[in-house]
Amino acid sequence: MDYKEALRYIQNIQERLGSDYSLREVTELSRRLGRPERNLKIIHIAGTNGKGSVGNYISNMLAQAGYTVGRYVSPTLFDYRERVQKVTMVSGRAESEWMAQEEMAGALTILKEVCEKMCQDGFMQPTAFEMETIMAFWLFNRWKVDVAVVETGLGGRLDATNIIEHPLLCVFTSISRDHMQFLGNTIEEIAAEKYGIIQEGTTVVSCFQEECHLLLEERCKEKKAALSYACLHSGKYGDIQEAEPSVASSVRKSSFQGSYQKENAALAEKAVLQLQEMGEFFVSGIQRKEALQYSRWRGRFDIVSEQPFVLADGAHNEDAAKKLCLSLKACFPGEKFRFILGVFRDKEYEKMIVHLLPFAEQIYTVPTAGKRGLSAKELWESVQETEKIRFGMIESYRGAVCCSSIKDALDACIAGSAAVKTVVCGSLSIIKEVYCYFSL
């Protein structure tokens, strides 16, 4: 297949099959390709929010020290090829490069042939995510990466990436309510699924969460896994030791940065320091600082335009919306914002709206695409109802506006007072259009 044929093929698989929450087919697919993941040193990342940012920071710190890093990420923002990346140092800075069109087409051509043979032998067709996972491992081998940074897709225990048997490190970002139809209704139930990536004797680095730290400690004890916490705050929480003096405050000094990104940076730095203690990789303090200072993860508290001011954040669940608002409060105290909001139908968007409304001068609702998409009108009605039931009349709030597209919403916001900043949030699926609007 050429690139266009390969892209149509994998998109058709995605639309036709969706997700498969098991390891049977992906394990067999990997076996038939020689278990490429077994040749790699892997950092395995799970959590609800922050996986992409933490993976970005870890990859950039390692690349800044001269290592070649493979990255596997989802979801993507701009292009399908973002899923599989190679991160190296270019002109003194860590830079990521997406898999080439030819590499993707070649890998998927091989995978397609193997999948067809699997189906003939009585197996189910592997899902798109399962094929992409094996494609990433296969390409990492071809690139001869020093280390691979791999994010889980959904959950952990039965996520396709959990065919990894001996990760160097398991890293856990914050855990909150999301994908409840698959993972459970409570944070404890969801955490139990995420912690399913912990393998026997591995090393675990995590942020500290009051709701589930006992479960994590119990799981690590069962698996004889070494556990350390990263913490930005002074003092101790139980057995938590604060990380060595952190350079996390260096994160993007040239720009405003969400407070949650400093927490993600602290977790990433702790992971890199843990690797160093294990004798695997060495990244100096200066290299860590430089990598964090110049790291940019688009769609996560990212200023897309300064004049007019437009900030994009892919906050797509209640916890992410809460952290977004805390960051806005810290960076722009006392200000109100125009929010452009688009969400998926299966998210707890009413709870997200509750967090956004006290910070809103106005909310512009936009549609999201696909089977999970929620129309702008339905979201507009939810905003109206939430404001009425939960808040009554909010001072300086000017109500909700239903828009047919991101472009219409941005046009309306930019036509308003330049003193009011615009924030686009609710789903990563709408963020690409914001960058396209400004031709970025």
N, C-alpha and C positions, 0 to 999 in steps of 0.2 A: 504494500500500500504506500502511496505517497502521503504527504502530511494531511491534505484535505480529506482523503479517504480514511486515514487513520482517525482523524478528529470526528468525522461523521460516525465511524464505527463505534468509538468509545462513548459518544454522546447517545447513540441509539441504545447501547447496553445500559447506560444510566437511566434513560427514560423508561426502558422496558422492565428493568429488574429492581431499580432502587437499591435498598440496603438489605444485607443478609447478616443477621447478628449471630454468626457462628464461625468456627475456624476450619471446618472440614475441607471446603473447596480451596481456600487460600493455602492451606498446608499442602494439599496435593499439588496445586499449581507450583508452589515453591519447590517441592520435591522433584518435580519433573524438569525443573530448570537448575537442579544441582544445589538447592538451598543456598542461594547467593547471600542471604543475611548472615550466614554462619562465618563468612569471611570478613565481616566488618566489626569494627569497634563502634558500638552504638550508644548514644544517649537517648533514652526513651522518655518522652514528655507527655504527661496526662494532666487533665484538669478541665474546668468548665470555661473559665476566662483566662486569657493571658498566655496561652500556649505559644501563639505566634510571636508575641513580643519577647518572651523568655528565650525561645529558640533563636530568634534574630540576634539577641544580645550574646548568647553563648557562641553562636556561629561566628559572629564578628570578632569577639575576643580571641577565639582560637585562630581565626584567619589572620588577625593582626599580628599574631606571634609567628606567622609563617606556615601554619598548617593548612592543608587542603580539606575543606569541610563539605560533606554532602548534606543537603537539607530536603526534608520531605514535609510539605505543608498542605493544609486544607482548612477552610476553602480558599480559593484564589480570588484576586481582586480584578486583575486586568486581562490575564491570558491563561489559557489552559496550561501552558508550559511552565507557569510559575510553580506548579506542584513539585517539580524536581529541580533543584538548584545546586550549583557548585559555588562555594564561597572561597575566595582566595584574596591575597593581598595584591592590590594593583596601585602602583604609584604611591605607596606608603599608607594606603587605606584598604580596609576590607571591602570587597565588592562582590555582589552575587550575580551569577549568570544563569539564566534559565536553560533548561535542556534545549538543544537545537531542534528545529523541525525535523531534520533528517534522523536525529537520534530517537526522537519520539516515534516517528513512523516506523523505523527499523525495529524498535523494541516491541511496539504493538503488533507488528506483523508476525513476529515470533510468538508472542503471547496468544494471538488469535489462533494460530495453528495448534498450539498446545491445548488451548481451551476446547477447540473442536474435537481433538482426540479424547480429551477428558469426557466430553459429553457422549461420545461413542462408547466409552468404557463404563457408562452408568452414573457419572458424576453430573451435578448441576452446573450450568454455565456460571463461572465466577462473576461477581458483580464488578462494576467499573472500579470501585474503590479497592477491591481485592487485586485486580489487575494492575492498577496504578501503584499499589504498594510493592508488588513484585517488580514492576518496571523500575521503581526507584532503587531497590536493592541491586538490580541487575546493572543499572547505569552507574551506581556508586562503585561497583566492582570494576567496570570499564574505566572509570575515571581514576581509579586507585586512590580514593580518598583516605586521609589519615583517620578520620572519624566521621560518623554519620549522626546527624541530629534529626530524630524522627518523632513527629507528633502523632498521637492517636487521632482517629477521626471521631468515633462515637464511643464513649465509655472507656473501656480498657480491657476487662477480662475476656470478652469475646470480640474485641476489635481486631480487624485484619492484621494490624501491626503487631499483635501479641503472639505471633509466631516467633518473635525474637526470644531466644532461649537464655542468653547470658549477656544482658546489657551491662556496659561499664557502669552506668548510672541510671537510676529512675528519678525523674524530677516531677514534682507535683505542684502545679499552680493552684489558685483558689478554686474551691468547689462550691457550686450553688445549684439551685433548681433549674434544670434545663433537660430537654429530651426525656421528660418523665414517662412517656409511653413506653420507653425502652429500658430506662435505668432505675425507675422507682420514684416514689412520691416525696421521700424525705431526703435531706442532705446526707443522712447516715447511709441510706440505701444506695444513693448515687455514689457516695464515696467508696462504698464497698466494691462497686463495679470498677471504679477508677483504680483502686488499689490492687485490682486483679493483675496488673502488669508487674507487680513485685515478684521477682524470681528468687529462687533459693540462693542465699549467700550474696545477693547483690548489695549495692550501696544506694541509699535513698536520700535525696535532699528535698525538702518541702518548705513551703511557707507554713506558718502556724495558724490553725483554725480551731477555735474553742469547740465548735460543734462536732468535730470528728478526729481530733488529735489522739484520743484514746484508742479509737479504732485503728488508726494508722500505726500507732505504737504496738498494738496487739498483733497486727498483720506482720509487721517487721520482726517481731519476736518469733512468730510461727515460722517465718521463712529464714530465720537467722540472718536477717538483713541489717546492716549498719544504718542508722538513721541520724541525720543532723538537720537542724532547722536554720532557716535564714530569717533574720529579723532586722528591720530598720530601726526599731525602737530601743531605747535604753532600758537597762534592767533585764530581769529574767522572768520567764513564765515557766514554772515547773522546771524541767531539765533543759530548757532552751537557753543556749548561750548566744549572745549577740555575735554576729560574724565579725571577722577582723575589720579594722577601720575601713569603711567601704568607700569606693569611688563612685557609688551609685548616684551621688549628688551631681556628678558630671554629665548626666544624661542630657544631651542636646541643650547645652547652655545657650546656644544661639537662638533658642526658640522657647516658647511656653511649652510645658510638658505636664501631662496629667500626673497627679500624685501617685496613681496606681502604677504608672510606668517606672517610677523610682522603686517601688516595691518589687516590680518584675525584674528590674535591673539588679537589685540586691540579691534576689533569688538566683539569677543567672550567674552573678559573680561568685556566690557561695558554691554553685555547682562547679565552676571552673577551678576554684581553690580546692575543692574536694578532689577533683581529678589530679591536681598537682600533688596533694597529699598521698594519693594512690600511686604516684610515680609515673603517671601516664603522659601528662602534658605540662608544659611550663609556660605561663603567661605572666609577664612582669606587671607590676602595678601601673607603670606608664602605659604599657600596651592595653591593659584593661581600661584605663581611663580614656585613652584615645579612641578605642573601639566604641565605648559607650557614648562619648561625646558626639561622635559623628554618625551614630546609628539613627536610621529613620525607618519606621514601620508604618507605611501608608495606611490610612483608614483607622488609625488608633490615635486619637487626640492629636490629629495632624492638621496644622494650619495650611490649607490649600491656597488661600489668597489672603493677603493682608489689607489690600485696598481694592475692593471692599473686603471686610474681614469675614472669611468663611472657614469654619473648622469642621473636619469630618471625623466622626468616631463611630465605629461599627457596633456600638453597644446594642446587643440583641436580646437581652434578658433583664430581669429585675436587678440582679446584682451589678451588672455592667452599667445599667442606667443610674443606679445609686452612686457608683464610683465616678461616673461621668459628671454628675451634679456636684459631688464633693470636689472634684478637680476644677470645675468651673468656678466654684465658690472660692477656692484657694487662689486661682490665677487671676480672677476678675471679681474681687469682692464687691458685693452690693449691686452688681449689674444684672439686668434682665436680658433675655435672649430671644431671637426668633428661632424656633426649632422647626426643621423640616424633618418629618417623621414618616418612615415607611417600615412596616413589620410583616412577618409571616404569620399566618393564621394560627399556627400551632404554638405560638409563644404566649407568655402571660403578659400581653401588652397593656392590659388595664393597670397592672402593678407598675409597669414602666411609666405610664402616663402620670400616675400618682407622684412619682419622684420628679418628673419634668415640670409639671404645672407650676409649682411655687417659683420656678426660675424663668418662667415664660412670659414674654410680652405678648407673643402670639405663637400658635402652632399651625403649621401648614402640613396637611396630610397628603401623602402621595401613594400610588399603588405599588405593590411588588408583584413581580412576574412569577409564572409557573403555577403548579398545582397547589402549592402551599401559600400562594400570594393572597394578601388581603387587599380589598379595594380601598381606594382613598375615601369613598363615601362611608363605608363601614367603620373605618378607623376614625373619621371625623365624628361620626355619631358616638363612638366610644369616648372620645375626648370630651364631647359635650356632656355626655351622661356622667362621666367621672367628675368633671368640674362641678356639676350641679349637685351630685350626691355627696362628694367628699369635701368640697371646699366652699360651696356657695360662690359669691362674687369675690375674686381675687383682685386686690388693688393693683392697678396698672395693667391687668391682663385684658387683652383686646379680643379674645375669642379665637376660635379655630377657623381655618380656611381650607376648603377642599380643592386640591389641585389635580390636574390630569397627568402631570409628569414632573420629574425633577426640574426640568428646564423652566416650566411655568412657575414652580415654587421659587426657584432661584431668581428668576426675573422679578417676581413680586417682592422678594426680600431686598434685592439690590436697589429696587426703585424706592424703597423706604428710607428712613433716616439712617445715615452712615454711622450714627452714634450707637446703633444697636447691632450687636454682632449676631451672625447667623451660625447655627450649629446643625449639621445634618447627622442623623443617627437613626437607630432602630434595626438596621440590617446591613451587613456588608454588601448585599446584593444591589443596593442603590448607590453605593459610594463611588463606583467606577464612573457613573454619569457626572458626578461632581467634578472629578479631575478632567473628564472630557470637556465639560462646559468651559473650563479655563484653559483648555488645550494643553494639559500637562500629561 
